[in-house]
């Protein structure tokens, strides 16, 4: 299981700046979600950079520097807590990228290989690791190539919900033009040590932009993204839409 954060902004910023003083509290979640961290920054001009480390963010000077100094008008951040049986290594560390797409996931789809038959074989050959999350990403890309971004994501999530065993499909997808957040989870499969809101996602909109993140820290003034919903943000206009999955 993992923690997710992402933003789109009206001008270049950093995770620590757009989040504010509470970012330190979010970063502390990497004490438990300590099997790796990663950032993917993609601005609206299609300039991108991705940084991943298979170590705890709280112990990483690179994380501190990147979250404070890496500027972009859109980025994703992931803290990994590895699913049992999946290695802690760079190849399994989020974000995953393909073309203009970056992707992060919180949850498990068991077994990972159950997704393979739904993925374009040419995309399946691109796997750099062994995770269910990377396979989930390529399943979505398979559907996006057929149906377009929003409809492809909706169809991909519905397919997994119908055909596979999963705990959570919560995920974020960032492109130069759009930012999508998937809220789809089974609350009966929350790990026993966590509170009932573990899989919940919340978003905040202000003059800087739109910030979305997993629970576990102070989000008292944020809006909840309900389960079984897709949040779609147009990065050019900053229009926000919520669709049922």
N, C-alpha and C positions, 0 to 999 in steps of 0.2 A: 504494500500500500504506500501511498505517496502524498505529497502536498503540491498543489498547483498554484501558480500566480501568473497573471498576464495583464498587459495593459496596451491600450492605444491612446495616443496623446495628440494634442494640437500642434506641439512642437517637440523637438528632441528633449528627452529627459532620461532619468535613471530609475531603477527600482526603488532605491532608498529615497530619492527626491519625491517621486509621485506618491509613494506610500506615506511618507512622513515619519515622525519619531517611532510609530508603532512597527516599523519595518524590523527593528531589532527583536521584537517579540515574535514576529513571523519567522525570522531567521533561527530562533531558538527551537523551532519545531524540527530542525535538522538534527537535534540531539537524539531523537528517536528515529526519524526518517534519515538515516545516516549512511546509506549504502551508495551514495553518489549524488551529485548535483549537476545541473546544466542550465545554460541560458542560450536562447536563440533570439537574436535581434534582427528584425526585418523592417526597414523603413519603406515609406511609400514610393521611393525612387528605386526600389528593388535591390538596394545595397543590404547585404546580410553578413552576419557573423554568428558562429556557434562555438560555445565553449562547454566542454564536459569534463568532469573529473569523477572517478569512482571512489571518492572519499567524502567524509562528512563536510557539509558546507561550513559548519561552525568552526572547523579546524583548518580551513583553507584560506591562506592569504589571497589566492587568486579569486576566490568568491568575494571576499571583502572588497578587493579592488574593482572587480567587474560590476558588482551590484551598486557601487558608489560612483564609478566613473564611466561605465560603458553607456554611451548616450545613443538613443534611437527614439523614433516616434511610435515604436511598437516592439514588444518583446514578450517572451515566455520564460518562466523560471520553474524548475522542477527539483524537488527533493525526493530521492528514491528510498523506499524501504522495500527491499527485494522480496518478491514472492518466493516462498520456500522452494528450493530446488533450482532456482535461476541464479547464475553466477554474478558476483559483484565484479564487473570489469567494464572497461571503457565502452566496449561494443554494445553493452546492455544499458548504457546510461542515456537517459532522455536529455534533451529533445532529439527526436528523429527528424530528418529532413529529406525532402525529395523535390527537386526543382524549386519552385517558389513557395513550397509548403513546409511549415514546421509544425511539430506535433508533440504533445505531452499527454500522459494518461495516468489516472489513479484508479487502481482496481486490479482484478484478476479475471482472466478468461481461461478456463481449465478444460482439458490440457491445451497448451498453446497451439499444438498441431491441429486442433479441431477447426482452426480458421483456414488452414491451407487450401482446402478445396474451393474456397470462395475468393481466392486471390488470383489475379492474372499471373500465369506462370513466369512471364518476363519480369514482373514486379517481385515475385517471390524469390527470384534469383538474386535480387538486390539485398537480401537480408544481411546485415552486418553482425547481428547477434542472435540470441536464442529466445527472446522474450515474446510473450503474448502481445505486449504493447506494440512492438514494431510490426507484428503481423496485423494487428487491429488497424494500424495506420495504413498499411498497404491494402487491406480490404476496403477501407474508405476510399483510397486513391482509385482502386478498381472501379468502384461505383461512381466516383466523381468523373472519371474518364467517360463513363457511359451517359451520365445524367446531368452533369454540371455540379458545381460546388455544393449548394444548399440541398438540392434534391438527392445528390449522391450521398451526402452525410446522413440525411434522414433515412434513406433506404438501407445504408450500411448498418446503422444502429438497429433498425428494425429487424434486419436479417439475423444479427447476432442475438438479439433478444429472443427471437423465435427458435433459433437453431442450436444455441450454445449455452453452456453453463457459465455463469459469471457472477461476480460480486458487485462490481461497479464498472461502468463504461464512461465515467466522467473523464472528459478530455477537452483540450483546447487546440485549435488549429489556427495558425496565423499565416496570412498571405499579404502581399503588398497592398491589396485592395480591401480585404475583409478579415474579420476576427470572429471566429465561431467558438462557442462554449457549449459542450454537451453535458447535460445533467441527466444521467440515467443510472440508477443504482438500486440495489436490493438491500434494504435496511435490516433484513433478517441475517445478513452476513457481515455485519460490522464486527471487527475484532473485539473480543471480550473486554479488553483493557480500555476501550474508548467509549465516549459518550454517544448518545443516540443521534447527535448531529454530525457525526464524523464525516459522512459523505456529502454533507450540504455544501453548496457553493453560494457565494454572496458577491454582489457587485456594488460599486460606488461610482457615481458620476459627479464631477465637479468641473471647475473652469480649466483644469489641466487635461482632463480626458476621462477615460473609463478604465477602472481597475477591477479585476475579478480575481477571487482567491478562494482556496479551501478554508475550512473552519479550523478552530483550535486556538484562536487568538481574538483580541478585541475587535469585533466588527459590529458593534452595537448600533451604529448609525448607517449600516449598509442595507441594501435590499436583498432578499433571498431569491435565488433562482430556483423555482420549484422543480421537483423530480419530473422526469419524462418531458423535458423541455430543451429546446435548442435556442441559444441566444445568438443572434446574428447582428454584427455591427459593421456598417459601411464606413471604412476608414476615411473616405474623402469627405463625407457629409457628417460623420459621427452619429448618423441615425441608428437607432437601436430597435430591434424587433425580437419578440419571443414567439417561437412556433412550438406546437405540440409535436412530440415524436410519436 
